[in-house]
Amino acid sequence: MLQRVKDEGMSFGSGPRSRADGKINYLHNGRGFYFECENGHVWEVITHTYVTD
């Protein structure tokens, strides 16, 4: 997913208020990033779950 965002030339970032810092975060033992689509919606992409057993 990150590569697709990069290929489109879109800005991305490590947090919802840091959508253009070009970094990913490593919170909760995963990876994540945020970006804004052409319609102005902010998207979060994460590789971990918030569900616990």
Distance bins in CASP14 RR format, pairs under 12 A and 6 or more apart:
PFRMAT RR
TARGET T0000
AUTHOR 0000-0000-0000
RMODE 2
METHOD distances of the structure
MODEL  1
1 7 0 0 0 0 0 1 0 0 0 0 0
1 8 0 0 0 0 0 1 0 0 0 0 0
1 10 0 0 0 0 0 1 0 0 0 0 0
1 12 0 0 0 0 1 0 0 0 0 0 0
1 24 0 0 0 0 0 1 0 0 0 0 0
1 31 0 0 0 0 0 1 0 0 0 0 0
1 32 0 0 0 0 1 0 0 0 0 0 0
1 33 0 0 0 0 1 0 0 0 0 0 0
1 34 0 0 0 0 0 1 0 0 0 0 0
1 35 0 0 0 0 1 0 0 0 0 0 0
1 43 0 0 0 0 1 0 0 0 0 0 0
1 44 0 0 0 0 0 1 0 0 0 0 0
1 45 1 0 1 0 0 0 0 0 0 0 0
1 46 0 0 0 0 0 1 0 0 0 0 0
1 47 0 0 0 0 1 0 0 0 0 0 0
2 8 0 0 0 0 0 1 0 0 0 0 0
2 9 0 0 0 0 0 1 0 0 0 0 0
2 10 0 0 0 0 0 1 0 0 0 0 0
2 12 1 0 0 1 0 0 0 0 0 0 0
2 13 0 0 0 0 1 0 0 0 0 0 0
2 14 0 0 0 0 0 1 0 0 0 0 0
2 22 0 0 0 0 1 0 0 0 0 0 0
2 23 0 0 0 0 0 1 0 0 0 0 0
2 24 1 0 0 1 0 0 0 0 0 0 0
2 31 0 0 0 0 1 0 0 0 0 0 0
2 32 0 0 0 0 1 0 0 0 0 0 0
2 33 1 0 0 1 0 0 0 0 0 0 0
2 34 0 0 0 0 0 1 0 0 0 0 0
2 35 0 0 0 0 1 0 0 0 0 0 0
2 43 0 0 0 0 0 1 0 0 0 0 0
2 45 1 0 0 1 0 0 0 0 0 0 0
2 46 0 0 0 0 0 1 0 0 0 0 0
2 47 0 0 0 0 0 1 0 0 0 0 0
3 9 0 0 0 0 0 1 0 0 0 0 0
3 10 0 0 0 0 0 1 0 0 0 0 0
3 12 0 0 0 0 0 1 0 0 0 0 0
3 33 0 0 0 0 0 1 0 0 0 0 0
3 45 0 0 0 0 0 1 0 0 0 0 0
4 10 0 0 0 0 1 0 0 0 0 0 0
4 12 0 0 0 0 0 1 0 0 0 0 0
4 33 0 0 0 0 0 1 0 0 0 0 0
4 35 0 0 0 0 0 1 0 0 0 0 0
4 37 0 0 0 0 0 1 0 0 0 0 0
4 43 0 0 0 0 0 1 0 0 0 0 0
4 45 0 0 0 0 1 0 0 0 0 0 0
5 11 0 0 0 0 1 0 0 0 0 0 0
5 12 1 0 1 0 0 0 0 0 0 0 0
5 13 0 0 0 0 1 0 0 0 0 0 0
5 19 0 0 0 0 0 1 0 0 0 0 0
5 20 0 0 0 0 0 1 0 0 0 0 0
5 22 0 0 0 0 0 1 0 0 0 0 0
5 24 0 0 0 0 0 1 0 0 0 0 0
5 32 0 0 0 0 0 1 0 0 0 0 0
5 33 1 0 0 1 0 0 0 0 0 0 0
5 34 0 0 0 0 1 0 0 0 0 0 0
5 35 1 0 1 0 0 0 0 0 0 0 0
5 36 0 0 0 0 0 1 0 0 0 0 0
5 37 0 0 0 0 1 0 0 0 0 0 0
5 38 0 0 0 0 0 1 0 0 0 0 0
5 43 0 0 0 0 1 0 0 0 0 0 0
5 45 0 0 0 0 1 0 0 0 0 0 0
6 12 1 0 0 1 0 0 0 0 0 0 0
6 13 0 0 0 0 0 1 0 0 0 0 0
6 22 0 0 0 0 1 0 0 0 0 0 0
6 24 0 0 0 0 0 1 0 0 0 0 0
6 33 0 0 0 0 0 1 0 0 0 0 0
6 35 0 0 0 0 1 0 0 0 0 0 0
8 35 0 0 0 0 1 0 0 0 0 0 0
8 36 0 0 0 0 0 1 0 0 0 0 0
8 37 0 0 0 0 1 0 0 0 0 0 0
8 38 0 0 0 0 1 0 0 0 0 0 0
9 20 0 0 0 0 0 1 0 0 0 0 0
9 22 0 0 0 0 0 1 0 0 0 0 0
9 35 0 0 0 0 1 0 0 0 0 0 0
9 38 0 0 0 0 0 1 0 0 0 0 0
10 19 0 0 0 0 1 0 0 0 0 0 0
10 20 0 0 0 0 1 0 0 0 0 0 0
10 22 0 0 0 0 0 1 0 0 0 0 0
10 33 0 0 0 0 0 1 0 0 0 0 0
10 34 0 0 0 0 0 1 0 0 0 0 0
10 35 1 0 1 0 0 0 0 0 0 0 0
10 36 1 0 0 1 0 0 0 0 0 0 0
10 37 1 0 0 1 0 0 0 0 0 0 0
10 38 0 0 0 0 1 0 0 0 0 0 0
10 40 0 0 0 0 0 1 0 0 0 0 0
10 42 0 0 0 0 0 1 0 0 0 0 0
10 43 0 0 0 0 1 0 0 0 0 0 0
10 45 0 0 0 0 0 1 0 0 0 0 0
11 18 0 0 0 0 0 1 0 0 0 0 0
11 19 1 0 0 1 0 0 0 0 0 0 0
11 20 1 0 1 0 0 0 0 0 0 0 0
11 21 0 0 0 0 1 0 0 0 0 0 0
11 22 1 0 0 1 0 0 0 0 0 0 0
11 23 0 0 0 0 0 1 0 0 0 0 0
11 33 0 0 0 0 0 1 0 0 0 0 0
11 34 0 0 0 0 1 0 0 0 0 0 0
11 35 1 0 0 1 0 0 0 0 0 0 0
11 36 1 0 0 1 0 0 0 0 0 0 0
11 37 0 0 0 0 0 1 0 0 0 0 0
11 38 0 0 0 0 0 1 0 0 0 0 0
11 42 0 0 0 0 0 1 0 0 0 0 0
11 43 0 0 0 0 0 1 0 0 0 0 0
12 18 0 0 0 0 1 0 0 0 0 0 0
12 19 1 0 0 1 0 0 0 0 0 0 0
12 20 1 0 0 1 0 0 0 0 0 0 0
12 21 0 0 0 0 1 0 0 0 0 0 0
12 22 1 0 1 0 0 0 0 0 0 0 0
12 23 0 0 0 0 1 0 0 0 0 0 0
12 24 1 0 0 1 0 0 0 0 0 0 0
12 25 0 0 0 0 0 1 0 0 0 0 0
12 31 0 0 0 0 0 1 0 0 0 0 0
12 32 0 0 0 0 1 0 0 0 0 0 0
12 33 1 0 1 0 0 0 0 0 0 0 0
12 34 1 0 0 1 0 0 0 0 0 0 0
12 35 1 0 1 0 0 0 0 0 0 0 0
12 36 0 0 0 0 1 0 0 0 0 0 0
12 37 0 0 0 0 0 1 0 0 0 0 0
12 42 0 0 0 0 0 1 0 0 0 0 0
12 43 0 0 0 0 1 0 0 0 0 0 0
12 44 0 0 0 0 0 1 0 0 0 0 0
12 45 0 0 0 0 1 0 0 0 0 0 0
13 19 1 0 1 0 0 0 0 0 0 0 0
13 20 1 0 0 1 0 0 0 0 0 0 0
13 21 1 0 1 0 0 0 0 0 0 0 0
13 22 1 0 1 0 0 0 0 0 0 0 0
13 23 1 0 1 0 0 0 0 0 0 0 0
13 24 1 0 0 1 0 0 0 0 0 0 0
13 25 0 0 0 0 1 0 0 0 0 0 0
13 31 0 0 0 0 0 1 0 0 0 0 0
13 32 0 0 0 0 1 0 0 0 0 0 0
13 33 1 0 1 0 0 0 0 0 0 0 0
13 34 1 0 1 0 0 0 0 0 0 0 0
13 35 1 0 0 1 0 0 0 0 0 0 0
13 36 0 0 0 0 1 0 0 0 0 0 0
13 42 0 0 0 0 0 1 0 0 0 0 0
13 43 0 0 0 0 0 1 0 0 0 0 0
13 44 0 0 0 0 0 1 0 0 0 0 0
13 45 0 0 0 0 0 1 0 0 0 0 0
14 20 0 0 0 0 1 0 0 0 0 0 0
14 21 1 0 1 0 0 0 0 0 0 0 0
14 22 1 0 0 1 0 0 0 0 0 0 0
14 23 1 0 1 0 0 0 0 0 0 0 0
14 24 1 0 1 0 0 0 0 0 0 0 0
14 25 1 0 1 0 0 0 0 0 0 0 0
14 26 0 0 0 0 1 0 0 0 0 0 0
14 27 0 0 0 0 1 0 0 0 0 0 0
14 31 0 0 0 0 1 0 0 0 0 0 0
14 32 1 0 0 1 0 0 0 0 0 0 0
14 33 1 0 0 1 0 0 0 0 0 0 0
14 34 1 0 0 1 0 0 0 0 0 0 0
14 35 0 0 0 0 0 1 0 0 0 0 0
14 44 0 0 0 0 0 1 0 0 0 0 0
14 45 0 0 0 0 0 1 0 0 0 0 0
14 46 0 0 0 0 0 1 0 0 0 0 0
15 21 1 0 0 1 0 0 0 0 0 0 0
15 22 0 0 0 0 0 1 0 0 0 0 0
15 23 0 0 0 0 1 0 0 0 0 0 0
15 24 0 0 0 0 1 0 0 0 0 0 0
15 25 1 0 0 1 0 0 0 0 0 0 0
15 26 0 0 0 0 0 1 0 0 0 0 0
15 27 0 0 0 0 1 0 0 0 0 0 0
15 32 0 0 0 0 1 0 0 0 0 0 0
15 33 1 0 0 1 0 0 0 0 0 0 0
15 34 1 0 1 0 0 0 0 0 0 0 0
15 35 0 0 0 0 1 0 0 0 0 0 0
15 36 0 0 0 0 0 1 0 0 0 0 0
15 42 0 0 0 0 1 0 0 0 0 0 0
15 43 0 0 0 0 0 1 0 0 0 0 0
15 44 0 0 0 0 1 0 0 0 0 0 0
15 45 0 0 0 0 0 1 0 0 0 0 0
15 46 0 0 0 0 0 1 0 0 0 0 0
16 25 0 0 0 0 0 1 0 0 0 0 0
16 32 0 0 0 0 0 1 0 0 0 0 0
16 33 0 0 0 0 0 1 0 0 0 0 0
16 34 1 0 1 0 0 0 0 0 0 0 0
16 35 0 0 0 0 0 1 0 0 0 0 0
16 36 0 0 0 0 1 0 0 0 0 0 0
16 41 0 0 0 0 0 1 0 0 0 0 0
16 42 1 0 0 1 0 0 0 0 0 0 0
16 43 0 0 0 0 1 0 0 0 0 0 0
16 44 1 0 0 1 0 0 0 0 0 0 0
16 45 0 0 0 0 0 1 0 0 0 0 0
16 46 0 0 0 0 0 1 0 0 0 0 0
17 34 0 0 0 0 1 0 0 0 0 0 0
17 36 0 0 0 0 0 1 0 0 0 0 0
17 42 0 0 0 0 1 0 0 0 0 0 0
18 24 0 0 0 0 0 1 0 0 0 0 0
18 25 0 0 0 0 1 0 0 0 0 0 0
18 32 0 0 0 0 0 1 0 0 0 0 0
18 33 0 0 0 0 1 0 0 0 0 0 0
18 34 1 0 0 1 0 0 0 0 0 0 0
18 35 0 0 0 0 0 1 0 0 0 0 0
18 36 0 0 0 0 0 1 0 0 0 0 0
18 42 0 0 0 0 0 1 0 0 0 0 0
19 25 0 0 0 0 0 1 0 0 0 0 0
19 32 0 0 0 0 0 1 0 0 0 0 0
19 33 0 0 0 0 1 0 0 0 0 0 0
19 34 1 0 1 0 0 0 0 0 0 0 0
19 35 1 0 0 1 0 0 0 0 0 0 0
19 36 1 0 1 0 0 0 0 0 0 0 0
19 37 0 0 0 0 0 1 0 0 0 0 0
19 40 0 0 0 0 0 1 0 0 0 0 0
19 41 0 0 0 0 0 1 0 0 0 0 0
19 42 1 0 0 1 0 0 0 0 0 0 0
19 43 0 0 0 0 1 0 0 0 0 0 0
19 44 0 0 0 0 0 1 0 0 0 0 0
19 45 0 0 0 0 0 1 0 0 0 0 0
20 33 0 0 0 0 0 1 0 0 0 0 0
20 34 0 0 0 0 1 0 0 0 0 0 0
20 35 0 0 0 0 1 0 0 0 0 0 0
20 36 0 0 0 0 1 0 0 0 0 0 0
20 42 0 0 0 0 0 1 0 0 0 0 0
21 33 0 0 0 0 1 0 0 0 0 0 0
21 34 0 0 0 0 1 0 0 0 0 0 0
21 35 0 0 0 0 0 1 0 0 0 0 0
22 32 0 0 0 0 0 1 0 0 0 0 0
22 33 1 0 0 1 0 0 0 0 0 0 0
22 34 0 0 0 0 0 1 0 0 0 0 0
22 35 0 0 0 0 1 0 0 0 0 0 0
23 31 0 0 0 0 0 1 0 0 0 0 0
23 32 0 0 0 0 1 0 0 0 0 0 0
23 33 1 0 0 1 0 0 0 0 0 0 0
23 34 0 0 0 0 0 1 0 0 0 0 0
24 30 0 0 0 0 1 0 0 0 0 0 0
24 31 1 0 1 0 0 0 0 0 0 0 0
24 32 1 0 1 0 0 0 0 0 0 0 0
24 33 1 0 1 0 0 0 0 0 0 0 0
24 34 0 0 0 0 1 0 0 0 0 0 0
24 35 0 0 0 0 0 1 0 0 0 0 0
24 44 0 0 0 0 0 1 0 0 0 0 0
24 45 0 0 0 0 1 0 0 0 0 0 0
24 46 0 0 0 0 1 0 0 0 0 0 0
24 47 0 0 0 0 1 0 0 0 0 0 0
25 31 1 0 0 1 0 0 0 0 0 0 0
25 32 1 0 1 0 0 0 0 0 0 0 0
25 33 1 0 0 1 0 0 0 0 0 0 0
25 34 0 0 0 0 1 0 0 0 0 0 0
25 44 0 0 0 0 0 1 0 0 0 0 0
25 45 0 0 0 0 0 1 0 0 0 0 0
25 46 0 0 0 0 1 0 0 0 0 0 0
25 47 0 0 0 0 0 1 0 0 0 0 0
25 48 0 0 0 0 0 1 0 0 0 0 0
26 32 1 0 0 1 0 0 0 0 0 0 0
26 33 0 0 0 0 0 1 0 0 0 0 0
26 46 0 0 0 0 0 1 0 0 0 0 0
26 47 0 0 0 0 1 0 0 0 0 0 0
26 48 0 0 0 0 1 0 0 0 0 0 0
27 33 0 0 0 0 0 1 0 0 0 0 0
27 34 0 0 0 0 0 1 0 0 0 0 0
27 44 0 0 0 0 0 1 0 0 0 0 0
27 46 0 0 0 0 1 0 0 0 0 0 0
27 47 0 0 0 0 0 1 0 0 0 0 0
27 48 1 0 0 1 0 0 0 0 0 0 0
27 50 0 0 0 0 0 1 0 0 0 0 0
28 46 0 0 0 0 1 0 0 0 0 0 0
28 47 0 0 0 0 1 0 0 0 0 0 0
28 48 1 0 1 0 0 0 0 0 0 0 0
28 49 0 0 0 0 1 0 0 0 0 0 0
28 50 1 0 0 1 0 0 0 0 0 0 0
28 51 0 0 0 0 0 1 0 0 0 0 0
28 52 0 0 0 0 0 1 0 0 0 0 0
29 46 0 0 0 0 0 1 0 0 0 0 0
29 47 0 0 0 0 1 0 0 0 0 0 0
29 48 1 0 1 0 0 0 0 0 0 0 0
29 49 0 0 0 0 1 0 0 0 0 0 0
29 50 0 0 0 0 0 1 0 0 0 0 0
29 52 0 0 0 0 0 1 0 0 0 0 0
30 45 0 0 0 0 0 1 0 0 0 0 0
30 46 1 0 0 1 0 0 0 0 0 0 0
30 47 1 0 1 0 0 0 0 0 0 0 0
30 48 1 0 1 0 0 0 0 0 0 0 0
30 49 0 0 0 0 1 0 0 0 0 0 0
30 50 0 0 0 0 0 1 0 0 0 0 0
31 44 0 0 0 0 0 1 0 0 0 0 0
31 45 0 0 0 0 1 0 0 0 0 0 0
31 46 1 0 0 1 0 0 0 0 0 0 0
31 47 1 0 1 0 0 0 0 0 0 0 0
31 48 1 0 0 1 0 0 0 0 0 0 0
32 43 0 0 0 0 0 1 0 0 0 0 0
32 44 1 0 0 1 0 0 0 0 0 0 0
32 45 1 0 1 0 0 0 0 0 0 0 0
32 46 1 0 1 0 0 0 0 0 0 0 0
32 47 1 0 0 1 0 0 0 0 0 0 0
32 48 0 0 0 0 1 0 0 0 0 0 0
33 42 0 0 0 0 0 1 0 0 0 0 0
33 43 0 0 0 0 1 0 0 0 0 0 0
33 44 1 0 0 1 0 0 0 0 0 0 0
33 45 1 0 1 0 0 0 0 0 0 0 0
33 46 0 0 0 0 1 0 0 0 0 0 0
33 47 0 0 0 0 1 0 0 0 0 0 0
34 41 0 0 0 0 0 1 0 0 0 0 0
34 42 1 0 0 1 0 0 0 0 0 0 0
34 43 1 0 0 1 0 0 0 0 0 0 0
34 44 1 0 1 0 0 0 0 0 0 0 0
34 45 1 0 0 1 0 0 0 0 0 0 0
34 46 0 0 0 0 1 0 0 0 0 0 0
35 41 0 0 0 0 1 0 0 0 0 0 0
35 42 1 0 0 1 0 0 0 0 0 0 0
35 43 1 0 1 0 0 0 0 0 0 0 0
35 44 0 0 0 0 1 0 0 0 0 0 0
35 45 1 0 0 1 0 0 0 0 0 0 0
36 42 1 0 1 0 0 0 0 0 0 0 0
36 43 1 0 0 1 0 0 0 0 0 0 0
36 44 0 0 0 0 0 1 0 0 0 0 0
37 43 1 0 0 1 0 0 0 0 0 0 0
37 44 0 0 0 0 0 1 0 0 0 0 0
37 45 0 0 0 0 0 1 0 0 0 0 0
44 50 0 0 0 0 0 1 0 0 0 0 0
END
